[in-house]
Amino acid sequence: MDTDNPHPLAAPQAARSAIRIGDRFVIESEVRATPLGLLAIGGLVAAILLSVPPIVRAKRAARGPAPRLDGPES
């Protein structure tokens, strides 16, 4: 691979941010990632979000049916 012209998907992207509140509180952050790394992070987030509903559904099924809200049966 040519070191002068790296592949666009392997070229690192960088971002920096700073939040200042008053004179005493400062938060600074910097992140570097490649587009392929961002794709991998997106895949992990999607897998986590897609795994939550089955877990919640299984927990509700183990608890039993929800109580009825229309009052006692006669």
Beta strands, then each sheet from edge to edge (+ up, - down):
strand 1: 13-21
strand 2: 25-33
sheet 1: 1+ 2-
end
